[in-house]
Amino acid sequence: MDDLVVVGAGPYGLSIAAHAAGAGLSVRLLGRPMASWRDHMPEGMYLKSEPWSSNLSAPDGRYTLADYCATRGLAAEHGTPLPIGTFSAYGMWFARLAAPEVEEVTVTEVTPQGDGFRVRIAEGPPLLARTVALAVGVMPFVHLPPALRDLPPGHCSHSSGHRDLTRFAGHEVAVLGAGQAALETAALLAEHGARPCLVARRSRLNWNTVPQPLARPRLRALRDPHSGLGTGWRSWVWSELPWAVRQLPAATRERIAATALGPAGAWWLRDRFERRVPVLLGHHLHRAVAVGERTRLGLTTRAGESVVLDTAHVIAATGFTPDLGRLELLDAGLRAALETVGGSRTPELSPGFESSWPGLFFAGLLTAPSFGPSMRFVHGAGFTAGRLVRGVRKRLGARGPLSGSTADVRYSPGPGPGGPPGAAAGHPKTYPR
């Protein structure tokens, strides 16, 4: 039985596994390394965050993005956007040098068993672990507007579903959204010969400003401090004090996670976008129907006027919704037993990222309502990894020696046909509020 199984091998999973190995734990790391970055972002995209705030986390502080770029003769400079491909390659390099070997398997189920967990994989026998960390990234939480969900296959897609946009050359594409993914996808479509149109509910687009230099007069630096999530005191708090966010009331944390650092485009994208992409702002999508091979969108303006947009394809760059209900690899009974943050569908977590089920830890997007918006970005991996591994070590110490038996399962499995969900028994909350 391993001390820790980490499910997911993106920036969070790799960082957690590196810290766990550095702490002397027996750890298994499962998943496709950097899968979201390698498989679900169109070629030609750039990293929005600054290179110095986009490091994966090793316990000794080594293996930074700048270290990787130096080995390849590349520049990782403040104020200079870095290609997504370079960042993906950095993650693969980090995986080889800083983390335990990644096992590229598909996890199908995580279920409590005995004093730990059974982790089923598609490619072999199940694994047993004393603790599990779920660092599954964003792909389980893809959000499509309700109006698009009944369209036939091929009429619409999510922005994360594309690696190559050249197939849309010569075609009209409606891109829904107002954030970086929508704006950059639309710009790339135009540059690849497509005819995109951006549709957004917002009445105006927000653009980030050119970053201030790192070296500035002291008063200016004090007035607008740099942080991993941008410039200014509010961004600094979200970036540097996730532990303080966790002390806030649940409703406040939910609001912060939902609204802080809202949709905005990178400063370096603005000219590329505005020169080539027409926009329909203040338009709400209320209906979508397939008409032959095309899609007809019914839109409503803020003034209540109806607008019809006919297009060859719709790309929804509408983000991701953290929701435990979508985490299908986690046993349904266990999901139902977890304490959640306020009215959200995200797990309430200890200071060490442990859920109300002892030994089950979370990282990444699902933790934003507990620790704030930093958890939506690579920058949050540094805060998460060390604290989560300390939480694992604390949990392992609290459990003491294992009996080796898997017969004492203090748990009712998920529902059978028509049956009630499983419930936790003998697993009280063990962390302070």
VOGU-3710 file (C-alpha; in Angstrom, 3 decimals, decimal comma):
1> mddlvvvgag> 0,000/0,000/0,000  1,462/3,337/-1,074  1,522/6,363/1,187  0,063/8,598/-1,532  -1,419/8,214/-4,988  -1,602/11,442/-6,986  -4,253/11,412/-9,729  -3,358/13,896/-12,437  0,032/14,905/-13,845  -0,430/18,558/-14,728
11> pyglsiaaha> 1,360/21,396/-12,905  -0,391/20,647/-9,604  0,013/16,872/-9,721  3,673/17,076/-10,753  4,434/19,602/-8,008  2,652/17,573/-5,312  4,454/14,385/-6,344  7,824/16,166/-6,327  7,228/17,414/-2,783  5,937/14,019/-1,634
21> agaglsvrll> 9,000/12,221/-2,984  11,226/14,847/-1,393  9,519/14,159/1,948  10,349/10,457/1,679  6,808/9,236/1,005  6,087/6,287/-1,251  4,125/8,011/-3,985  2,574/6,968/-7,303  1,806/9,595/-9,947  -0,920/8,653/-12,432
31> grpmaswrdh> -2,007/10,413/-15,615  -0,815/11,921/-18,870  1,785/14,581/-18,077  0,693/18,131/-18,974  -2,356/16,713/-20,766  -4,471/19,892/-20,784  -1,590/21,965/-22,117  -0,469/19,438/-24,722  -3,862/18,216/-25,925  -6,463/20,907/-25,276
41> mpegmylkse> -4,971/24,233/-26,344  -4,643/25,335/-29,977  -1,181/25,638/-31,443  -0,053/29,249/-31,505  -1,366/30,194/-28,072  0,807/32,014/-25,552  1,096/31,860/-21,795  -0,835/34,765/-20,294  0,990/34,862/-16,957  4,541/36,125/-16,549
51> pwssnlsapd> 7,268/33,455/-16,817  8,509/34,137/-13,278  5,029/33,400/-11,892  4,511/30,193/-13,911  6,879/27,812/-12,140  6,053/24,301/-11,087  7,137/23,629/-7,513  9,987/21,398/-6,348  10,892/21,185/-2,638  14,314/22,763/-3,161
61> grytladyca> 13,057/25,541/-5,443  14,933/24,173/-8,445  13,638/23,342/-11,928  11,976/26,677/-12,645  10,712/27,806/-16,014  13,726/30,119/-16,286  16,032/27,147/-15,588  14,410/25,191/-18,408  14,597/28,085/-20,853  18,265/28,626/-20,004
71> trglaaehgt> 19,035/25,016/-20,960  17,435/25,607/-24,376  18,778/29,082/-25,079  15,286/30,553/-24,776  14,263/33,831/-23,174  11,921/33,800/-20,183  11,594/37,526/-19,667  9,125/39,714/-17,811  6,754/41,387/-20,257  7,486/38,925/-23,077
81> plpigtfsay> 4,775/36,323/-23,789  5,954/32,713/-23,867  4,473/30,117/-26,274  2,240/27,481/-24,700  4,377/24,862/-26,429  7,422/26,045/-24,497  5,527/25,834/-21,220  4,281/22,318/-22,048  7,843/21,234/-22,819  8,947/22,760/-19,510
91> gmwfarlaap> 6,375/20,652/-17,674  7,653/17,498/-19,388  11,227/18,436/-18,431  10,139/19,005/-14,825  8,424/15,608/-14,843  11,643/13,880/-15,907  13,930/15,628/-13,430  11,902/16,632/-10,368  8,976/14,226/-9,989  8,563/10,466/-9,599
101> eveevtvtev> 8,039/8,542/-12,816  4,649/9,336/-14,311  2,510/6,284/-14,991  0,391/7,080/-18,046  -2,732/5,189/-17,023  -6,408/6,093/-16,914  -7,922/6,210/-13,438  -11,501/4,954/-13,547  -12,508/4,933/-9,885  -11,334/6,001/-6,437
111> tpqgdgfrvr> -13,163/4,250/-3,602  -12,540/4,048/0,165  -11,230/0,666/1,277  -10,098/-0,249/4,755  -7,803/2,408/6,169  -7,191/3,894/2,731  -8,418/3,840/-0,836  -8,670/1,554/-3,835  -7,681/3,246/-7,101  -8,891/1,395/-10,172
121> iaegppllar> -7,110/1,919/-13,473  -8,109/0,856/-16,970  -4,744/-0,679/-17,774  -4,178/-3,102/-14,890  -4,988/-4,219/-11,354  -6,155/-1,637/-8,793  -3,755/0,181/-6,505  -4,128/0,610/-2,751  -3,153/3,858/-1,094  -3,286/5,274/2,405
131> tvalavgvmp> -4,032/8,735/0,991  -5,101/10,097/-2,403  -4,620/13,559/-3,911  -6,939/14,453/-6,793  -5,219/16,960/-9,069  -7,368/16,322/-12,123  -7,093/19,734/-13,774  -10,002/21,448/-15,510  -11,155/19,034/-18,187  -13,795/17,234/-16,072
141> fvhlppalrd> -15,446/20,626/-15,527  -15,932/21,905/-19,083  -18,891/24,293/-19,214  -21,217/24,564/-22,207  -24,130/27,039/-22,185  -27,459/25,168/-21,837  -28,668/26,407/-25,222  -25,870/24,476/-26,968  -26,179/21,148/-25,191  -28,806/19,621/-27,465
151> lppghcshss> -27,107/20,462/-30,753  -26,064/17,494/-32,919  -22,373/16,518/-32,890  -20,226/18,688/-35,107  -22,261/21,873/-34,683  -20,561/23,176/-31,554  -17,534/22,505/-29,400  -15,707/23,840/-26,371  -12,540/25,842/-26,847  -10,624/23,137/-24,954
161> ghrdltrfag> -11,552/20,630/-27,656  -9,191/22,043/-30,273  -5,510/21,577/-30,912  -5,570/22,598/-34,587  -7,809/25,433/-35,773  -6,792/25,284/-39,437  -9,769/23,035/-40,236  -12,044/26,079/-39,890  -10,302/28,007/-42,693  -12,890/29,620/-44,967
171> hevavlgagq> -15,779/29,047/-42,539  -17,762/31,328/-40,245  -17,242/30,517/-36,567  -19,120/32,127/-33,677  -16,919/32,257/-30,580  -18,781/32,682/-27,291  -17,060/34,339/-24,337  -15,072/37,386/-23,268  -11,985/35,934/-21,581  -8,509/35,138/-22,843
181> aaletaalla> -9,524/31,774/-24,292  -12,315/33,355/-26,352  -10,265/36,319/-27,520  -7,166/34,324/-28,433  -9,156/31,539/-30,093  -10,972/34,117/-32,225  -7,713/35,839/-33,186  -6,086/32,533/-34,126  -9,122/31,543/-36,187  -8,851/34,771/-38,150
191> ehgarpclva> -5,125/34,268/-38,657  -5,806/30,751/-39,965  -8,249/31,986/-42,593  -11,546/31,478/-40,768  -14,219/34,176/-40,381  -14,837/34,413/-36,633  -17,327/36,594/-34,793  -17,106/37,040/-31,030  -20,390/36,953/-29,101  -20,364/38,076/-25,458
201> rrsrlnwntv> -22,907/39,028/-22,811  -20,613/41,762/-21,521  -21,112/45,264/-22,844  -17,357/45,833/-23,169  -14,185/43,777/-23,347  -11,564/44,085/-20,640  -7,879/44,151/-21,526  -4,911/43,852/-19,203  -2,412/46,698/-19,353  1,241/46,345/-20,269
211> pqplarprlr> 3,010/45,064/-17,116  5,068/47,523/-15,143  8,813/46,830/-15,033  10,085/44,651/-12,212  12,612/47,298/-11,158  10,668/50,432/-10,149  10,964/53,282/-7,675  10,132/52,083/-4,169  7,019/54,239/-3,774  5,582/53,049/-7,066
221> alrdphsglg> 6,318/49,427/-6,172  4,598/49,906/-2,809  1,548/51,480/-4,415  1,165/48,723/-7,058  3,040/45,599/-5,938  3,761/42,804/-8,388  2,308/39,383/-7,655  1,921/36,052/-9,368  -1,568/37,078/-10,499  -0,889/40,635/-11,620
231> tgwrswvwse> -0,158/44,093/-10,289  -1,970/45,775/-7,395  -2,798/44,996/-3,773  -5,942/42,996/-4,479  -4,121/40,686/-6,889  -1,281/40,452/-4,360  -3,663/39,235/-1,650  -5,204/36,561/-3,905  -1,748/35,503/-5,040  0,248/35,531/-1,817
241> lpwavrqlpa> -2,297/34,940/0,957  -4,500/31,969/0,014  -4,323/30,825/3,647  -6,005/34,083/4,683  -8,771/33,642/2,106  -9,606/30,315/3,726  -10,365/32,096/7,015  -13,227/34,049/5,438  -16,897/33,004/5,665  -17,947/30,428/3,087
251> atreriaata> -20,284/32,806/1,241  -17,486/35,366/0,896  -15,089/32,747/-0,432  -17,656/31,571/-2,965  -18,148/35,124/-4,203  -14,408/35,746/-4,453  -13,831/32,511/-6,357  -16,625/33,371/-8,791  -15,823/37,032/-9,422  -12,180/37,853/-8,674
261> lgpagawwlr> -9,814/38,205/-11,627  -12,661/38,082/-14,117  -12,456/37,705/-17,902  -9,818/39,866/-19,585  -7,519/39,661/-22,564  -3,736/39,894/-22,502  -2,286/43,245/-23,535  -0,210/41,647/-26,299  -3,338/40,161/-27,951  -5,411/43,302/-28,269
271> drferrvpvl> -4,083/44,602/-31,576  -4,239/41,161/-33,221  -7,840/40,747/-32,105  -9,267/44,192/-32,832  -7,849/44,341/-36,351  -9,508/41,134/-37,493  -12,439/40,007/-35,333  -15,949/41,589/-35,394  -17,810/41,506/-32,084  -21,397/41,367/-30,837
281> lghhlhrava> -21,278/42,690/-27,274  -24,189/42,749/-24,864  -25,786/39,771/-26,612  -27,231/36,869/-24,626  -27,579/33,431/-26,210  -31,036/31,980/-25,610  -31,475/29,467/-28,419  -29,435/27,346/-30,820  -30,798/25,084/-33,549  -29,206/23,032/-36,292
291> vgertrlglt> -30,281/23,970/-39,798  -28,766/21,415/-42,114  -25,020/21,536/-41,550  -25,167/25,045/-40,119  -26,141/26,427/-36,724  -28,578/29,256/-36,085  -28,131/31,191/-32,857  -30,927/33,195/-31,277  -29,478/36,182/-29,402  -31,079/38,889/-27,294
301> tragesvvld> -29,584/42,339/-26,799  -29,684/44,259/-23,538  -32,495/46,332/-25,026  -34,546/43,173/-25,594  -34,087/43,056/-29,360  -33,799/39,668/-31,067  -30,809/38,934/-33,292  -30,260/35,800/-35,400  -26,713/34,707/-36,194  -26,194/31,974/-38,766
311> tahviaatgf> -22,796/30,246/-38,633  -20,956/27,118/-39,713  -19,756/26,261/-36,204  -19,913/27,497/-32,625  -16,942/27,426/-30,242  -17,882/28,037/-26,621  -14,926/29,544/-24,771  -17,096/29,593/-21,684  -14,692/28,235/-19,106  -14,997/25,535/-16,505
321> tpdlgrlell> -17,415/25,014/-13,620  -15,947/23,288/-10,528  -18,473/20,688/-9,447  -17,897/17,510/-7,475  -20,828/15,973/-9,323  -18,772/15,943/-12,507  -15,853/14,130/-10,880  -17,107/10,743/-12,002  -13,919/8,863/-11,128  -14,645/9,530/-7,438
331> daglraalet> -17,115/7,007/-6,018  -20,624/8,493/-5,982  -21,268/7,634/-2,342  -18,044/9,284/-1,271  -18,846/12,402/-3,298  -22,223/12,636/-1,587  -20,592/12,310/1,833  -18,147/15,194/1,424  -18,744/18,491/3,187  -18,897/21,353/0,680
341> vggsrtpels> -18,201/25,083/0,749  -21,470/26,898/1,441  -23,887/26,387/-1,414  -21,178/25,371/-3,879  -20,412/21,918/-5,217  -16,768/22,070/-4,148  -15,123/20,359/-1,161  -14,496/22,170/2,112  -10,805/21,713/2,857  -8,419/21,825/5,797
351> pgfesswpgl> -5,339/24,092/5,789  -3,542/21,064/4,322  -6,052/20,600/1,461  -7,675/17,573/3,108  -11,391/17,046/2,598  -13,846/16,042/5,313  -13,082/12,428/4,374  -9,741/11,695/6,066  -6,975/10,940/3,618  -8,695/12,413/0,557
361> ffaglltaps> -6,993/15,588/-0,698  -7,808/17,955/-3,549  -5,768/20,384/-5,650  -6,481/22,866/-8,427  -9,778/24,327/-9,625  -11,988/22,549/-7,071  -10,056/24,255/-4,256  -10,661/27,847/-5,417  -13,735/28,349/-3,155  -11,553/27,295/-0,222
371> fgpsmrfvhg> -8,309/29,153/-0,990  -9,205/31,763/-3,581  -8,592/32,485/-7,275  -4,883/31,639/-7,169  -5,950/27,994/-7,363  -7,189/28,583/-10,928  -3,665/29,342/-12,113  -0,287/27,595/-12,318  0,996/30,014/-9,695  -1,172/28,307/-7,075
381> agftagrlvr> 0,779/25,047/-7,416  3,594/26,445/-5,293  1,277/27,219/-2,384  -0,578/23,942/-2,742  2,194/21,365/-3,062  4,093/21,917/0,179  0,999/22,376/2,318  -0,814/19,407/0,855  2,162/17,108/1,453  2,431/18,356/5,037
391> gvrkrlgarg> -1,276/17,526/5,360  -0,624/14,025/4,009  2,214/13,474/6,480  -0,008/14,659/9,319  -2,765/12,270/8,247  -0,365/9,335/7,927  1,001/10,033/11,395  -2,502/10,249/12,860  -3,452/6,866/11,452  -0,457/5,048/12,896
401> plsgstadvr> 0,588/1,566/11,724  -1,727/-0,183/9,314  -3,163/-3,558/10,216  -2,864/-4,672/6,594  -6,513/-5,684/6,525  -8,950/-4,342/3,976  -11,973/-5,915/5,605  -12,841/-3,033/7,933  -14,559/-0,778/5,407  -16,319/1,955/7,386
411> yspgpgpggp> -18,349/2,978/4,372  -21,503/2,197/2,458  -20,884/1,906/-1,295  -22,644/4,070/-3,825  -26,262/3,414/-4,751  -27,507/0,447/-6,643  -30,588/0,833/-8,837  -33,101/2,861/-6,872  -30,976/2,785/-3,704  -29,883/5,731/-1,566
421> pgaaaghpkt> -26,367/7,137/-1,818  -23,662/5,755/0,440  -22,943/7,553/3,671  -19,854/8,124/5,748  -19,659/6,470/9,157  -16,908/6,907/11,677  -15,299/9,725/9,652  -15,815/12,995/11,513  -14,274/16,253/10,364  -10,776/16,473/11,774
431> ypr> -9,674/19,996/10,951  -10,328/23,371/12,592  -12,776/25,846/11,230
//
